[in-house]
Amino acid sequence: MTTAKILAFAGSARHDSINKKLVKIAVEGAKAAGAEVTYLDFRDLPLPLYDEDLEEAEGLPENVLKLKALLKAHQGFLIASPEYNSSITPLLKNAIDWASRSEPGEPPLACFNEKVAVLMSASPGTLGGLRGLVHVRSILGNIGVLVLPDQQAIGNAHQAFDDNGNLKDEAKQASILQLGNKLATVAAKLNLPV
């Protein structure tokens, strides 16, 4: 079977982000299924707010080009996104907006077409960021990403992780590992281009 190439990231730049911890668990599940996984921390790839005037005057910023190259080089995305006011985080929305911009000679939405994704979230609230995932799923689906129906939202997440970054609840830990495994398995079966 073909090895899937997966890009994993959280829609949060905070150093001690619970969503970064969450997606790193899913990374282990994807690796266990044989995937090649790249972890992206948006703190290492700062992007300006999307501004069409900036794009017109200067072209796509260097970090946008790096982000686009990463997205295009992977078949699947493991995404953990916090919920901000019942919706997607500005950080993740801004990254999607920049990555959706075409380079000269590039087809529209080249970073997203024929990609597959799995979503998860963690939040101190009882719903675990679930309301925000609805918006992330809608946006990604509308720009050509096949978003798998499997997802997880971990509530009361400020108390859910142990000192090693694992979930204290073994069933929840297993469910996040399974998300990574599922994405890797589906992406490999689809044999999507990179």
Secondary structure, DSSP 8 states (H G I E B T S, - for coil): ----EEEEEES---TT-HHHHHHHHHHHHHHHTT-EEEEE-GGGS------HHHHHHH-S-HHHHHHHHHHHT-SEEEEE---BTTB--HHHHHHHHHHTS--TT--TTTTTTTEEEEEEEE-SSTTTTHHHHHHHHHHHHHTTEEEEEEEEEESSGGGTB-TTS-BSSHHHHHHHHHHHHHHHHHHHHHT---
